[in-house]
């Protein structure tokens, strides 16, 4: 028991009711010991109904509510217990504080710490730690609370009594894939659901050859929806206990897995892969030697011919002495989300966002309450528009242990920050050789750009086209100009005023990488957006 059962019944109830209440309390304790928590709650409530001031029953129920993360109920029960027996305030001060933090009531948490200091219920060090946590939690959560940010459980079509986590969504928001831990063991499989009739349908085992008797998890769908990268553990072809794999979607079914191979996979633990929108960079978590802590985030770049570069640690701007996991690099090629317990958190593990600016990651920002709580949040992904986010959490109120939730991303952490003259590469806008017609896989980036312009009606932009150095410069300039114009024509067709749009082709005159390799040339063949003004 988390709470000390030192209270005595003070109810002036009939002896018969007191006896029945005691028997129900005993049955509740037996059910709690068996792990049947719902039955235990029922017996405790019946006991209290017969003897409302039975301190032992109140303490037992409060203890169970606290374990089940029912923080509102815990607060009410503890307050009632303290009224009955003020001597219980000191041993119950930590659960009370934690429960206030659990519901995001930082004001009452602060006043509780202050009162505990005055009564010397907490030593100075513990009180100071709580005060720092409350101050930090309030600060990072203030904007979310002011904006009335709403977190929604995806419901029983996705979530079950088991654990669901690691959501990934297709670029058109019509399919979601989650990892589900079956029963109470370690077996994990993929389940998918489609959006139909304005709701998610019941999640079913993923079609294809991916689910096995081993463990699959930590998946991400590529921006074009055709590739899925994931973690596979204890596979016979693995380099270590957990490796990174990929699979291709062929006519609605996922093909047999392929191992990324060495040097991506090692004899250590690799997990939670994520591809950049151009599918040229692979981000993942690993506990290999040479990191800053337990699990660190790494990136490997595609070299061609199914070969990947030696992974690079993302460095101290992202990694800490703790664990950094579950990276997600948004389609805007700038917004980088990940989970950490090493940066300052509200609870166990929290979700953070960093920006890739000029090749460097900015200082990570904690997304704050109610996205992050005193419990554990992880695996955030954002849809192509940059507005809707999905993540997993073991907070109170779910269907099982970990559930999938969604929320509208606060504007300050959405994609495409408005910065004048900043060049933003529009990933996935590719063209056939010597052609300028837009391909189907450009749609996610174009949708994102269109929504950005609709959301920011004062913004004027220029689309820049670039090529590699193959061919003569005159042809390259013409080709890059036509490709930039194709993007502008798309935006005009979607209702963007042509007066807000400009375009220009630069041929091969502004490379961002060397042209001696296919990898470098691929980086140089790009389409950029430049924000000209915001007035």
C-alpha positions in Angstrom: 0.0 0.0 0.0 1.2 3.5 -0.8 -0.7 5.0 2.0 -0.3 4.0 5.7 -3.5 2.5 7.1 -3.4 4.1 10.5 -6.9 5.4 10.8 -9.7 4.1 12.9 -13.4 4.1 12.1 -15.1 7.1 13.6 -18.5 6.5 12.2 -21.4 6.5 14.6 -23.0 3.9 12.4 -24.8 0.8 13.7 -22.7 -2.0 14.8 -24.2 -4.1 12.0 -23.2 -1.6 9.3 -19.7 -1.3 10.8 -19.3 -5.1 10.7 -20.5 -5.3 7.0 -18.3 -2.4 6.1 -15.3 -4.2 7.6 -16.1 -7.3 5.7 -16.4 -5.4 2.4 -13.1 -3.7 3.1 -11.5 -7.1 3.6 -12.9 -8.4 0.3 -11.6 -5.2 -1.4 -8.1 -5.8 -0.1 -8.2 -9.4 -1.3 -9.3 -8.3 -4.8 -6.6 -5.6 -4.9 -4.0 -8.3 -3.9 -5.2 -10.5 -6.8 -4.9 -7.6 -9.2 -8.7 -7.3 -9.8 -8.7 -3.5 -9.3 -12.2 -2.9 -10.6 -13.7 -5.3 -8.1 -11.6 -3.8 -5.3 -12.9 -0.3 -6.1 -16.4 -1.7 -6.0 -15.9 -3.3 -2.5 -14.2 -0.2 -1.1 -17.1 2.0 -2.3 -19.7 -0.3 -0.8 -17.7 -0.3 2.5 -17.7 3.5 2.6 -21.4 3.7 1.7 -22.2 1.7 4.8 -19.7 3.6 7.0 -18.8 6.9 5.3 -16.2 7.8 7.9 -14.4 4.5 7.9 -10.8 5.8 7.6 -9.3 2.5 6.6 -11.7 2.1 3.7 -11.1 5.7 2.6 -7.4 5.2 2.7 -7.6 2.0 0.8 -9.7 3.6 -2.0 -7.5 6.6 -2.1 -4.4 4.4 -2.5 -6.0 2.5 -5.3 -7.2 5.6 -7.1 -3.7 7.0 -6.8 -2.2 3.8 -8.3 -4.8 4.0 -11.2 -3.9 7.7 -11.8 -7.4 8.8 -11.0 -6.0 12.0 -9.6 -9.3 13.9 -9.2 -10.8 11.1 -7.1 -7.5 10.9 -5.1 -7.6 14.6 -4.3 -11.2 14.4 -3.0 -10.5 11.3 -0.9 -7.3 12.7 0.6 -9.0 15.9 1.6 -11.8 14.0 3.2 -9.3 11.8 5.2 -7.4 14.9 6.4 -10.7 16.5 7.6 -11.4 13.3 9.6 -7.9 12.9 10.9 -5.5 15.9 10.5 -2.6 13.7 11.5 -2.8 12.1 8.1 -1.9 15.3 6.3 1.8 14.8 6.6 2.0 11.2 5.2 -0.5 12.1 2.4 1.2 15.3 1.3 3.2 13.7 -1.5 0.3 11.9 -3.1 -1.8 15.1 -2.8 0.9 17.2 -4.5 1.4 14.6 -7.2 -2.3 14.5 -7.9 -2.5 18.3 -8.2 0.3 18.1 -10.8 -1.5 15.2 -12.5 -4.5 17.3 -13.3 -2.4 20.3 -14.2 -3.6 22.4 -11.2 -0.2 24.1 -10.6 -1.7 26.8 -8.4 -3.0 24.4 -5.8 0.2 22.4 -6.1 2.1 25.5 -5.3 0.0 26.5 -2.3 0.2 22.9 -1.0 4.0 23.0 -1.1 4.0 26.4 0.7 1.7 25.1 3.4 3.9 21.9 3.8 7.0 24.1 4.2 5.4 26.1 7.0 4.3 22.9 8.8 7.7 21.2 8.1 5.9 18.3 6.4 8.6 18.4 3.7 12.3 18.9 4.2 13.8 21.9 2.4 15.4 20.0 -0.4 12.2 18.1 -1.3 10.1 21.2 -1.1 12.6 23.1 -3.3 12.5 20.4 -5.9 8.7 20.5 -6.1 8.7 24.3 -6.3 11.1 24.2 -9.3 9.0 21.5 -11.0 5.8 23.5 -10.4 7.4 26.7 -11.7 8.8 24.9 -14.8 5.5 23.1 -15.5 3.5 26.3 -15.2 5.8 28.2 -17.5 5.9 25.6 -20.3 2.2 25.0 -20.1 0.8 28.6 -19.8 0.1 29.1 -23.5 -1.5 25.7 -24.0 -3.8 26.3 -21.0 -4.7 29.8 -22.1 -5.6 28.5 -25.6 -7.7 25.7 -24.1 -5.7 23.0 -25.8 -7.8 19.8 -25.9 -6.4 16.3 -25.8 -8.6 13.6 -27.3 -8.4 9.8 -26.9 -8.9 8.2 -30.3 -11.5 5.9 -28.8 -12.3 2.2 -28.7 -11.8 1.6 -32.4 -8.0 2.2 -31.9 -7.4 1.7 -28.2 -8.1 -1.4 -26.1 -7.4 -2.8 -22.7 -3.9 -3.6 -24.0 -1.2 -1.0 -24.7 -1.3 0.9 -28.0 1.6 3.2 -28.9 3.8 4.6 -31.7 1.1 6.0 -34.0 2.0 6.8 -37.6 -0.4 8.3 -40.2 -0.4 8.4 -43.9 0.1 11.8 -45.6 -3.5 12.0 -46.6 -4.7 11.3 -43.0 -6.8 8.3 -44.2 -4.8 5.5 -42.4 -3.2 5.1 -39.0 -0.9 2.3 -37.9 -0.2 1.6 -34.3 1.9 -0.9 -32.3 -0.2 -3.1 -29.9 1.2 -5.2 -27.1 -0.8 -8.3 -27.0 -2.0 -9.6 -23.6 0.5 -9.0 -20.8 3.5 -10.5 -22.5 6.1 -8.9 -24.7 4.6 -9.8 -28.1 4.0 -6.7 -30.2 2.2 -6.5 -33.6 1.0 -3.8 -36.0 -2.6 -2.9 -36.3 -4.1 -0.4 -38.8 -7.3 1.5 -39.2 -8.8 3.6 -42.0 -10.7 6.9 -41.7 -14.2 6.3 -43.1 -17.6 8.0 -42.5 -15.9 10.6 -40.4 -14.4 8.2 -37.9 -11.6 5.6 -37.4 -12.7 2.1 -38.1 -11.8 -0.8 -35.9 -8.1 -1.5 -36.0 -7.2 -4.8 -37.6 -3.9 -6.7 -37.9 -1.7 -5.1 -40.6 -2.2 -6.8 -44.0 0.9 -8.4 -45.4 4.0 -10.3 -44.2 5.1 -8.0 -41.3 3.5 -9.4 -38.2 5.4 -12.4 -36.8 5.6 -14.4 -33.6 8.5 -12.0 -32.7 8.2 -8.3 -31.8 7.4 -5.5 -34.2 7.0 -1.9 -33.2 8.1 1.7 -33.5 7.0 2.1 -37.1 6.8 5.2 -39.3 5.2 5.6 -42.7 7.1 7.5 -45.4 5.7 10.8 -46.8 4.6 9.0 -50.0 2.9 6.3 -48.0 4.7 3.5 -49.9 7.5 2.6 -47.4 7.3 1.8 -43.7 10.3 1.6 -41.4 10.1 -0.2 -38.1 11.9 -2.0 -35.3 12.1 -5.8 -35.2 13.3 -7.6 -32.1 14.7 -11.1 -31.7 14.6 -11.8 -35.5 16.8 -14.6 -36.7 18.5 -12.3 -39.2 19.1 -9.5 -36.7 22.5 -8.0 -35.8 21.4 -7.4 -32.2 18.4 -7.8 -30.0 16.5 -5.1 -32.0 17.2 -4.0 -35.5 15.8 -1.5 -38.1 13.8 -2.9 -41.1 11.7 -1.5 -43.9 8.9 -2.8 -46.0 7.1 -1.6 -49.2 3.4 -1.3 -49.8 2.4 -3.2 -52.9 -1.3 -2.9 -53.8 -2.4 -2.5 -50.2 -0.2 -5.2 -48.7 3.2 -4.8 -47.0 6.0 -6.9 -48.5 8.4 -9.1 -46.5 10.8 -7.1 -44.3 14.3 -6.1 -45.3 17.1 -5.4 -42.8 18.8 -2.0 -43.1 22.1 -3.8 -42.5 25.4 -2.6 -41.2 26.4 0.1 -40.3 22.9 1.2 -39.4 22.3 -2.0 -37.3 24.8 -3.2 -34.8 25.0 -5.8 -32.0 23.5 -3.1 -29.7 19.9 -1.8 -29.6 18.5 0.2 -32.6 14.8 1.3 -32.5 12.2 3.9 -33.5 13.3 4.7 -37.1 12.0 7.7 -39.0 12.7 8.7 -42.7 13.0 12.3 -43.8 10.4 13.3 -46.3 12.8 12.9 -49.2 13.7 9.4 -47.8 17.4 10.3 -47.9 18.0 10.5 -44.2 17.1 7.9 -41.5 16.8 9.0 -37.9 16.7 6.5 -35.1 17.5 5.7 -31.5 20.4 3.5 -30.3 22.4 2.6 -27.2 25.6 2.0 -29.1 28.9 3.1 -27.6 30.0 6.7 -28.0 26.7 8.4 -27.1 25.9 10.9 -24.4 23.6 8.8 -22.3 21.4 5.6 -22.4 19.5 5.9 -25.7 20.7 8.6 -28.2 19.3 9.8 -31.5 21.4 9.3 -34.7 21.1 10.0 -38.4 22.3 8.0 -41.4 22.2 9.2 -45.0 21.4 7.2 -48.1 24.4 6.6 -50.4 22.7 4.8 -53.2 22.7 1.1 -54.2 20.9 0.2 -50.9 23.8 1.5 -48.8 23.6 3.9 -45.8 26.3 6.0 -44.3 27.9 5.5 -40.9 25.3 6.9 -38.4 26.1 10.2 -36.8 25.1 11.1 -33.3 22.9 14.2 -33.3 25.1 15.7 -30.5 24.5 17.5 -27.2 21.9 19.9 -28.8 19.5 16.9 -28.8 21.0 14.1 -26.7 21.5 14.1 -22.9 22.7 11.8 -20.2 19.2 10.4 -20.2 17.2 8.7 -23.0 16.2 10.3 -26.2 13.9 8.2 -28.4 11.1 8.1 -31.0 12.2 10.9 -33.4 9.8 12.3 -36.0 11.1 14.7 -38.7 8.2 16.5 -40.2 7.6 16.9 -44.0 8.7 20.6 -43.7 12.2 19.3 -43.2 12.6 21.6 -40.1 10.4 20.5 -37.3 12.0 17.7 -35.3 10.0 16.0 -32.5 11.3 13.4 -30.0 10.8 11.9 -26.6 13.2 12.5 -23.7 13.6 11.9 -20.0 16.9 13.7 -20.0 15.7 17.2 -20.7 13.7 18.9 -18.0 10.3 17.2 -17.9 7.0 17.5 -16.1 6.8 13.8 -15.5 8.6 10.6 -16.6 9.2 11.1 -20.3 8.0 14.2 -22.2 7.7 15.2 -25.9 9.9 18.0 -27.2 10.3 19.9 -30.5 13.5 21.3 -32.0 14.0 23.2 -35.3 16.7 22.4 -37.9 18.0 25.9 -38.8 21.1 26.3 -40.9 22.1 22.7 -40.4 21.9 23.0 -36.6 19.2 22.0 -34.2 17.7 24.7 -31.9 17.3 24.1 -28.1 14.5 21.6 -27.6 11.2 23.0 -26.3 9.0 21.0 -23.9 5.5 21.0 -25.4 4.0 21.5 -21.9 0.8 20.4 -20.1 -1.7 19.0 -21.1 0.3 17.3 -23.9 2.9 16.3 -21.4 1.9 15.2 -17.9 3.4 13.7 -14.7 3.0 10.3 -16.5 4.7 9.2 -19.7 4.2 10.6 -23.2 6.0 9.4 -26.3 6.0 8.8 -30.0 4.5 12.1 -31.3 3.8 12.4 -35.1 2.3 15.3 -37.0 0.2 15.1 -40.1 1.2 16.6 -43.4 -0.6 19.9 -42.8 1.4 20.4 -39.6 -1.7 21.0 -37.5 -2.8 17.6 -36.1 -0.6 15.6 -33.8 -0.9 12.0 -32.5 1.0 10.5 -29.6 0.8 7.8 -26.9 0.4 8.2 -23.1 -0.3 6.1 -20.0 -2.3 9.0 -18.4 -5.5 8.4 -16.5 -8.8 8.0 -18.5 -7.6 5.6 -21.2 -8.8 2.2 -22.2 -5.7 0.4 -21.2 -2.1 1.0 -20.2 -0.9 3.1 -23.1 -3.4 4.8 -25.4 -3.3 6.9 -28.6 -4.3 10.5 -28.3 -4.6 13.5 -30.7 -4.6 17.3 -30.4 -4.4 20.3 -32.6 -0.8 21.4 -32.5 -0.3 24.9 -30.9 0.7 27.5 -33.5 4.1 28.2 -32.0 5.2 24.6 -32.6 3.6 24.1 -36.0 5.5 23.8 -39.2 6.7 26.6 -41.4 7.7 29.4 -39.0 7.4 32.8 -40.8 10.9 34.2 -41.3 11.6 36.7 -44.0 14.2 35.6 -46.7 14.6 32.2 -45.1 14.9 29.4 -47.7 12.9 26.3 -47.0 13.5 23.2 -49.1 10.2 21.7 -50.3 10.9 18.0 -50.0 9.2 15.3 -52.1 8.8 17.8 -55.1 10.6 15.7 -57.6 10.5 15.6 -61.4 11.2 13.1 -64.2 14.4 13.7 -66.1 14.1 16.8 -68.4 10.4 17.3 -67.4 8.6 19.8 -65.2 5.2 18.1 -64.6 4.5 17.6 -60.9 4.5 14.0 -59.7 1.9 12.4 -57.3 4.4 12.1 -54.4 4.7 15.9 -54.4 1.2 16.2 -53.0 2.0 16.2 -49.2 4.5 19.0 -49.5 2.2 21.0 -51.8 -0.8 20.6 -49.5 1.4 21.7 -46.6 2.5 24.8 -48.5 -1.0 25.6 -49.6 -2.4 25.5 -46.1 0.5 27.6 -44.8 -0.3 30.3 -47.4 -4.1 30.2 -46.6 -3.3 30.5 -42.9 -0.9 33.4 -43.5 -2.7 35.6 -46.1 -0.2 38.5 -45.8 2.8 36.3 -46.7 4.4 36.7 -50.2 6.7 34.0 -51.4 9.0 33.1 -54.3 9.5 29.5 -55.5 13.1 28.8 -56.6 14.0 25.9 -58.9 17.5 24.3 -58.9 19.2 21.5 -60.9 22.4 19.6 -60.7 25.3 20.3 -63.1 24.4 17.6 -65.7 23.7 19.2 -69.1 24.4 22.7 -70.3 23.5 25.7 -68.1 21.0 27.2 -70.6 18.9 24.1 -70.5 19.2 23.8 -66.8 18.1 27.4 -66.2 15.0 26.9 -68.5 14.2 23.6 -66.8 14.5 24.9 -63.3 12.3 27.9 -64.2 9.6 25.7 -65.6 9.7 23.5 -62.6 9.3 26.5 -60.2 6.4 27.7 -62.4 4.7 24.3 -62.0 4.6 24.8 -58.3 3.2 28.3 -58.6 0.6 27.1 -61.1 -0.5 24.5 -58.6 -0.9 27.1 -55.8 -2.9 29.4 -58.1 -5.2 26.5 -58.9 -5.8 26.0 -55.2 -6.9 29.6 -54.8 -3.7 31.4 -53.8 -3.6 35.0 -55.3 -1.0 35.1 -58.1 0.1 38.5 -56.7 1.5 36.8 -53.7 3.6 34.4 -55.8 6.9 34.7 -57.7 9.2 32.1 -59.2 12.7 31.9 -60.6 15.0 29.2 -62.0 18.7 29.2 -61.0 19.9 26.1 -62.9 23.0 24.7 -61.3 24.4 28.0 -60.1 23.5 27.6 -56.4 24.5 24.1 -55.3 24.2 23.1 -51.6 26.3 20.0 -52.1 29.1 18.8 -54.3 28.1 17.5 -57.7 30.7 14.7 -57.9 28.4 12.0 -56.4 24.8 11.0 -57.0 24.0 11.8 -53.3 25.3 15.4 -53.8 23.5 15.9 -57.1 20.2 14.7 -55.6 20.5 17.3 -52.9 21.1 20.0 -55.5 18.0 19.0 -57.5 15.6 20.8 -55.3 12.7 23.2 -55.0 12.8 26.0 -52.4 10.3 28.5 -50.9 11.6 31.9 -49.9 9.3 34.2 -47.8 9.6 37.6 -49.4 7.4 39.6 -47.0 4.7 39.3 -44.4 2.7 42.4 -44.7 
